[in-house]
């Protein structure tokens, strides 16, 4: 059965992006990208909001992003996966294997999970907050970056509760730590 995975990079103080919208402090090393690729091999569908989709679409539209073997592997994983973009304002999608839906609902997540041959990941804290509130997140995977940014967009919603158990911890030489929890 497919699981809904929320995977996010965040600062030590819990922000996905800083007060200026930047996240350059979260750029992963080759070692981290290799680990992310290993995790993404089991993902068959990405769920995105408009902003995250517009950022991630570069993995198909900007070939120069795949400038190392690990980045090229990530681009291949991303391109072969299905993508669902939830947006009321986006007029069209620009990548293959991508469809546009207007609203994230429990039913739309259930459709994505039912049609998936593997796990489904929900990307971006704003979209994921809705899935948390609906009680649909099965796995929480945080890539904690060794930086405190003092404000911005929080990686986890303030108004959702979820009991979890730790299933994996990985430390990287650049100081990043990845922790993975599953819902109890």
C-alpha angles and dihedrals in degrees: 000000000000120000130210107238124194108201119179141160113227143172121253088260092055107261127135092198132011128248090276093051093254126139102171087120087069097060106134128227121238089262091055093046089052090054092046089050091053089053093045093054087081094049117096101169134038121202113205142177117222098267095047092045092051089052096045096043087080088078085075104025100042108055092181089070088074092068098137131044091253093048089048089052090051091050090052092049091048095047095050093051125088115249128204117192119199112203139137092197106040110099099197143351122245102201133077123254088027131125131186124228125178102220139025109230136160087257094052091050090048089052091051092048094045093052095043123106090201140005124325121221125206112209130204128033097250095056093038091054088067091051090049091051089050089052093237104122111109101175131030116198118183124189101199115205121208095245138093112216101178099223146357133104112351117234092218128039119251096219104052130088125201129165110223141179125213112245102167144011125188127183123202131204092243090063097258118134125200118204124184125198131183125208115258 
